[in-house]
Amino acid sequence: MNERLRALGWSLLFLVGGYFLGLVLLVLAGQFLPAPAPDSLSEASIETGALLVAYGVLTWLIGVRVLKLGAADFGFAPVQRGLRGFGWGTLFGIGIAALAMALAVPLGHAAWRNDGGTILQWMGTVCFTGLILLPAAFAEELAFRGVPLIAISRGFGRVPALVVLAIFFGFAHLDNDHVTGLALANLALAGVLLGVAFFTPGGLWTSTGVHLGWNLTLAALAAPVSGTPLPMPWLDYSMGGPRWLTGGAFGPEGGVIATLCIVIGVVLASRRKEVRA
């Protein structure tokens, strides 16, 4: 029982402490850095940087120093396995996101049209967006699929750990624009998928790849990502409807089609060979 309480206590301290440390860093950044334009990618990059530093510091303090976790526990070593996991995860995330977008066409009458840009502009924007989304995905994976997932799974088992961290992951998006109850449920389900991916070869590399692949595919196809529209030339996406099916203004993650695709993703990812206890 003491080990379980210890795992739960340190995990809660990690999650809450990282959040508040990130807020402190954002305040400090506001004092010393030029103010970014509202809703700009620069603002998002500063927030991502603050979370990376906050959860990176706590990963070392709590994960390494207190809980004695090593690189292999996070899937950081061996590097070759991690890189393969990242590649697999990225392709996997792309696949299930593309499936969700494709199914919305016949089921929800979603459609794309040319908005006047060029393919080259689109390709350049996709690459730039990927550079922004990669550290953001890693920051969230470090927070929710790092120290707390390892600690709680060792104390209570994998299933309770996956469920608890998935709920935290879902509610972390409570303030997102256009969020609905179904959207939060889908994000929690996505948290389960990412947790399952963490326990496959590559660990955090793999879960970060799945996270990036999903988000970048939605952005590349001009759909909002968790309620946030990202600028994308050449393509303009009409979500179709009804909202409960396609997600509406929140993006595909707010609809039942995404629910189906994420469930498929969980089933497929859970069948991938595991390498860590």
N, C-alpha and C positions, 0 to 999 in steps of 0.2 A: 504493500500500500504506500509506503514512504517513497518508493521509486516512482510510482504512478503520480503521486502528488508533486514530486520533484519535477517530473517531465512536464506535467500540466502547468506548474508554476513558472518554470523557465520559459516555456513556449508562450504563455500569456505575456510575460514580461518582454519577450522578444518582439511580439507583434505590436503591443501597445507602445513599448519604448521606442521602437523604430518609427512608428507613426509620429510620436511627439518630437523625437529628435529630427525627423524630416521637416516638421513644421518650424522648428528652431532654425534649421539651416536655410529654409526658405525666407524667413525673416531677415537673417543675416545677409542672404543674397540680395534681398531688396534694398538693404542699406548700402551695399558696396558695388552692385552691378547696375548698369542702365536698365530702366524699366522696359520690359518687352511689350509689344503691342498686345492688347487683349485678345485672347483666343488664338494666339499665334503659335507656330511650331517652336519658336524660341522660348515661349513661356512653358510649353510642355517639356522642352529639353531641360530647363532649369529644375522643374519639378522632378523629372526622372533622375537628374544628377543628385538631388537632395536625398531621394529614396535610396539610390545606389550607395551613397556614402553612409547613410544611416544604417541600413540593413547590412552593409558590408562590415561596418565597425562592430555591430552586435553579433554578426556571424562569427567574427574572430573572438570577441569577448565571451559570449555565451556558448557558442557552438564549439570553438576550439579550446578556449582556456578552461571553461567550466565543465562542459559535457564531454570534452576530450574527443571530439569528432575529427576525423582526418579527411584528406582530399578524396579518398576512395568512397567515403560515406556519402558524399555529395555527387559522386560520379565524375569528379574532376580528373581522376586518374584511373587508368592510363589515358593519356591525351588522345591517342588514336581511336580508342573506343568512343571517347566523348565526341570527337569530330564526326565519326560515323553515325552516332546517335543524333547529333544535331542535323545532319543531312537527312536521315530517315525521318526525324520529327518534322522538319520543315516541309518535306514532300507530303507527309501524312496530313499535316495541318492544311496545306494547300488543297489536297484532295477532298477532305470533308467540307471545307468552306466552299470550294467550287461546286460540289454536289448540292449544297444548300442553295447556292445562287441559281444553279441550273434547274432544280426542281421548282423554284419559284416562278419560272417562265410558264410551264403548262398549268401548274396548280393555282398560281396567284396572278397570272397575267402580267408578271414583271417584264420589263423591256429595257433595252439600251438604245440610245440614239447618239449621233455625232454632235458634239457641242461646239464644233468649229476649230478645235485644236488639231495637232498632228500626232502621228504615231511616235515620232521621235521625241516630241514634248512629253507624251505619255510615258515612254520608256525612261526618260530622264527623271520624271517626277516619281515614278515607281521606285527607282533606285534610291533617290533621296529620301523618300518616305520610309523605305526599308531601313536606312541608316538611323532614322529617328525611332522607328518602332522596335528595332533590335534591343537597344539598351532598356527601353521601357518594358519589353517582355521579360528581359533578364531580371530587372528590378523586382517585378511582381513574382517571378519564380523564386528568387532568392528569399523573398518575404514569406510566401505561402507554401512553397515546396522545398524549403531548405531546412533550417534548424527545427522549426515546430513539427513538420511532418515526420522527420526522423525521430525526434524525441517522443512524440505521442504514439507513433506506430510501435516503438519499442516498449512503451509502457502499457498500451491498451490494445495493440494489434493494428493491422493496416486498415481494415474497414472503418473502425471508429475514427482513426486519424484522417482518412480520406473524407469522411462525412463532415467532421468538425471543421477541418480547414476549408472544405468546399463552401460551407455556410459562411465562414468569415470572408472568403473570397467574393462570394456573391454580394454580401452586405457592404463590402468595400466600395462597390459601385453604386451605392444608394443615391448619391448626389448627381449621378450622370443625367444629362439632359434626356427628356422623353422616356425615362425609365418606367417600367411597369412591373407588376408582380411576376408575370411570365418571364420578363427579361431577367429579373433577379434569379428566378428559378433556373433559367437556362445558363446563367453565368455560374451558379453554384454547380450545376451539372458539368459545365466546362471545367470547373475546378476539380471535379472527380476525374475527368479525362486527363487533365494535366498531372494529377497525382499518380494515376495509373502509369502514365508515360514516364514519370520520375523513377518508378520502380522497375523500369526496363533498362537494357544496356545504354549507358550514356548519362543516366541520372538527370541532373539539372541541364546539361547540354541538350538532352532529348526533349524535356518538357519545354525548354525555351524555344527549341525549333518548332514544336507543335504550336505554341503560342504565337510565334512570329508568322508561321505559315498561314494560320487562320486569319490573323489581323491584316497581314499584308495583302492577302487575296481579296478580302472585302474592300480594302482601300483601293487596290488596283482596279477593281471592277466598279468603282465609284459608289460603293455603298457606305453608309455611316458605320463606324466601328464603335460599338458600345455607346451609341448616342452621339458620337462625335463625327461630323462630316469632315473629311480631309480633301483638300483641293486636288483635283485630278483632271487634267486636260484631255481632250479628245472624246472621252466617254461621259455620258450623263445617264444615270440609272433611275428608272421609275420603279418603285417598290411593288406596285400593284396592291392587291388586297384580297381579303380583309386583313386588318392590322394584326389580329391574333394569329394569322397564318404566316404572313410574310415579315412581320416585325414593325412595319410602319416607319416612323421617323427615327426610332431607335436603331434601325438596321436589322439585318437578318437574325441577329441574336435575340430579338424580341418576339420571334414567331415560332409556331409549332413545327414548321419545316426544319428549323435549326435544332429543335429538341430531338427530332428523329435522327438527324445527321450526327449529333453529338453522341446519342445513345449508340449508334452504329460505331462511332469512333471508339467509345469505351470498350465495346465488345471486341473490336479488332485489336486495340492496343493491349488489352488484357491477355491476348493469346500470344503476344510477343515474348520470347524467352527472357526470363528474369535472371539476374546475376547477383543480386544482393539479398541478404536475409532481412 
